[in-house]
Amino acid sequence: MNIYVGNLSYAVTESDLRSIFSEFGEVTSVNIIKDKFSGQPKGFGFVEMPNNSEADKAVKALNGSKLKNQSIKVNQAKPPAKRQQRRPRY
């Protein structure tokens, strides 16, 4: 299951997220989204857990919890929306 983690402090690292989620089971990947120009974190990321029941427990336990003095939002990630193709300008 792909899990969205929002409202992250800019001080949170991928190893911090891996650490708290691994308490609930196996974590296959962690990705904190960063601005492509500045390289600064955008305040959200994604955690991938292969076992859905472990992932559900993590979501329920960690949603609203504090991480580095900030209350985080945790829920199942929604699949990316399809982008509309742009029409060429003439």
C-alpha positions in Angstrom: 0.0 0.0 0.0 1.2 3.5 -0.8 0.8 5.8 2.1 0.7 9.6 2.0 2.3 11.5 4.9 1.6 15.2 5.0 2.3 18.3 7.2 5.9 17.1 7.7 8.4 19.4 9.3 11.2 20.3 7.0 13.6 18.7 9.5 12.1 15.2 8.9 14.3 12.8 7.0 13.5 9.7 5.0 15.2 7.6 7.7 12.9 9.2 10.3 9.8 8.1 8.4 11.3 4.7 7.8 11.9 4.3 11.5 8.4 5.2 12.7 6.6 3.1 10.0 8.9 0.1 10.4 7.5 -0.3 13.9 4.3 -1.6 12.2 5.9 -3.8 9.6 8.1 -4.0 6.5 8.7 -0.7 4.6 9.8 -1.1 1.0 10.4 2.6 0.1 10.2 6.1 1.6 10.2 9.3 -0.6 10.0 12.8 0.7 9.0 15.1 -2.1 11.4 18.0 -2.7 11.2 21.2 -4.8 13.0 20.5 -8.1 14.7 23.9 -8.2 15.7 24.5 -4.6 15.9 20.9 -3.3 14.0 21.9 -0.2 11.4 19.5 1.1 7.8 20.3 0.2 6.4 19.1 3.5 4.9 15.7 2.4 6.1 12.3 1.2 5.1 8.7 0.6 5.8 5.4 2.3 5.3 2.1 0.6 4.4 -1.0 2.7 3.7 -4.3 1.0 1.4 -5.8 3.7 -2.0 -4.0 3.6 -3.0 -5.0 7.2 0.3 -3.6 8.6 -0.1 -0.5 6.5 -3.7 0.0 7.8 -2.4 -0.3 11.4 0.3 2.3 10.7 -2.1 4.7 9.1 -4.6 4.5 12.0 -1.9 4.8 14.7 0.2 7.6 13.1 -2.5 9.9 11.7 -2.6 13.0 13.9 0.6 11.9 15.8 3.5 14.3 16.5 6.7 14.0 14.6 9.4 16.6 15.3 6.8 18.8 17.1 4.4 18.8 14.2 1.1 16.9 13.9 1.3 14.8 10.8 -1.5 13.6 8.4 -1.3 10.0 7.3 -3.7 8.2 4.9 -3.7 5.9 1.9 -2.4 7.6 -1.1 -4.8 8.2 -4.0 -3.6 7.2 -7.5 -2.4 10.1 -9.5 -5.1 11.8 -11.6 -4.9 11.6 -15.3 -3.7 14.9 -16.8 -5.6 16.4 -19.7 -3.6 16.7 -22.8 -3.0 20.3 -23.9 -4.1 21.4 -27.2 -1.3 23.0 -29.3 -1.6 26.8 -29.7 -1.5 28.1 -33.2 
